[in-house]
Amino acid sequence: MDFYGQQNRARRYTGWLLFYFFIAIVLIVVALNVIIYYAFIFLEFYPYTPADWFSGGAVYYVTLGSLLLISSGSLYRWYTLRSGGAAVARMVGAEPVNLSTTDIKERQLINVVEEMSIASGVVLPALYVMRNENGINAFVAGYEPDEAVMVVTEGAIRHLNRAELQGVVAHEYSHILNGDMRINIRLMALLNGIVMISVSGRFLLRGGSRSSRGRSAGGLIVLALMLIVLGYIGVFAGRVIRAAVSRQREYLADAAAVQFTRNPQGIASALNAIRLHAPGSIIEDSHAEDMSHMCFSQALQHRLTSWMATHPPLDVRIQRIDPSFSALLKARGLSEKLQAREQAESAAPQHSAAEFAGAFVPLAAAELVAMPGHVNQAHISYAEMLHNSLSDDLLAAAHDAEQVCLLVYALLISKMDDISAYEDMKTHLTDNQMQLLRTLVQSIKKQPDDARLPLLDIMIPTLKQFGENEKREFLNHCRRIIKSDNRYTLHEFVMLSLLELYLYEREGEARPIRYHSYRDVEEDICLLLELMARVSELDQEDKHNKIYAALKGFSIPADKYSESETLSPVWIRKSLSRLAELNPLLKKGILQACADLAILDGKITSMEAELIRMIAESLHCPLPPLLPLHITAARPG
């Protein structure tokens, strides 16, 4: 999967969807004019010729009123969903999953999602569960990868084993990385606008039924019925478009899930579990129709036509994913297949840090730039190993709203050499909190450097539950810790930047694409290249030569670059915020230049890996972890 191209195609696809719906709306408006014209003739409100309908201006009033009606419905739905995935989760009545739960099956879901987040570089989505929904289903919603939510039905949690759940989660993560979430939310808004035609018809029908005037009442009822029929025809057309789009996206997500896990039987077995499960994947919630195109499998039962099905048939999906799975089911019988699947799961190899140790393997810049969206079995295995290596006290603190702040403080303090931070924190923390803070610092020091950012990712959903004042106070404490030793290290800059990014800059609403040329962001590119050159510790001559060479790749004149005496973190974050609004295809060039500067000496330090990860996150390009065999020991500072 070409992540940058896929993100760009997803945005263009949204444009085509708008075009298709525009055509549908034009036809609806034309039909409305015809219906209302003849209704007026029947009611003797407007007993003139069709030419009079245009010359008298009635056509403009009807057209304007129709467009206002449709747009008001779409804007209303868009407004209610402006906060992204969390609004969709609330709409369907889903409840947040307690990350500190002791329920074995919910714990399994949390572990699988956390491992997939580490493997893909995507911040852990906020997890929700649809209680009392026995169908096996799931969906993700949001505008950007790092503000997504994942909603899973109770049936999926209770009836899928770990391998099957991993296949479902990988499928949903591929929707995140493919840019499908933005399309899905806009589809919901567009369809809601067309629905308003039927709503207005039902309103007129009630008015006509209560009217005492014979001819007028009859005319209103006829007009209302025609509006209802027209509205449903429009909704039908919209849903056919939605279903056709969704079915193709599901095939892509299935293929990506297999690419991620290298275990086609996991997702094939999950689809087969739906086939054998009495409720299947059906969702009973009243909003199931609105979000059916988001789900892992068909959320509604369409008896009349397959055109309305938002997902391909289960048999077809299983055959595409793993032809041997279907063949084995038919040849050996279901019970033998299920038994073999369970035996294979129990015999799955356990991964350890030793698998990722060994000689340093250089990583080419082109390989690093191609990594967003490319999750493989090595990343999954590494994520499982890393997640298993995290101590119980670290995971418990990451999931606990009262301890998560202390864990962030511990991540910052663990890289400091003096005790000034402890002295400063004594004025803000109780004795018990100070004791826990020291314990967490010691636990973090036992972890490898590459575990720090994945641990931060796991904490983000808990931190996002804070109110605005709590977030502000928390970040002020973080800044106070950073200043306590009178040093501002790159590690501290990366940590603080990611925290501000996740807690403030990525709160709902889609981010626009404002820039389609590097010429619009020349100063920002120069600043970012200087940062990477300084981190790479090149000598002065090499630094300038490499920056000039990189600028040439962007067609930026050399005189645009002037070395800064100091690089302000505020300037850097503002530049990254502007670069995030580049066309997705242009972001690839930004990461390529950063990677070139980082790998000039043939290696990547853990410090450089953290910085590249932060830059990629800022550009909305989730970067899978650089495996330890690609990273050398960090230089101090």
Secondary structure as UniProt FT lines:
FT   HELIX           3..43
FT   HELIX           50..55
FT   HELIX           58..80
FT   TURN            81..84
FT   HELIX           85..91
FT   TURN            92..93
FT   STRAND          95..96
FT   TURN            99..100
FT   HELIX           104..120
FT   STRAND          126..130
FT   TURN            131..132
FT   STRAND          138..141
FT   HELIX           145..147
FT   STRAND          149..153
FT   HELIX           154..159
FT   HELIX           162..178
FT   HELIX           180..210
FT   HELIX           214..261
FT   HELIX           264..276
FT   TURN            278..281
FT   TURN            286..287
FT   HELIX           288..291
FT   HELIX           292..294
FT   HELIX           306..308
FT   HELIX           314..321
FT   HELIX           323..332
FT   HELIX           334..346
FT   HELIX           353..356
FT   HELIX           365..369
FT   TURN            372..373
FT   HELIX           377..389
FT   HELIX           392..399
FT   TURN            401..403
FT   HELIX           404..413
FT   TURN            414..415
FT   HELIX           420..425
FT   TURN            426..428
FT   HELIX           431..445
FT   HELIX           449..451
FT   HELIX           452..464
FT   HELIX           468..483
FT   TURN            484..486
FT   HELIX           490..500
FT   HELIX           501..505
FT   HELIX           518..521
FT   HELIX           522..535
FT   TURN            536..537
FT   HELIX           540..553
FT   TURN            554..555
FT   HELIX           558..560
FT   HELIX           569..579
FT   TURN            580..581
FT   HELIX           584..598
FT   TURN            599..601
FT   STRAND          604..605
FT   HELIX           606..618
FT   TURN            619..620
FT   HELIX           628..630
FT   STRAND          631..632
//
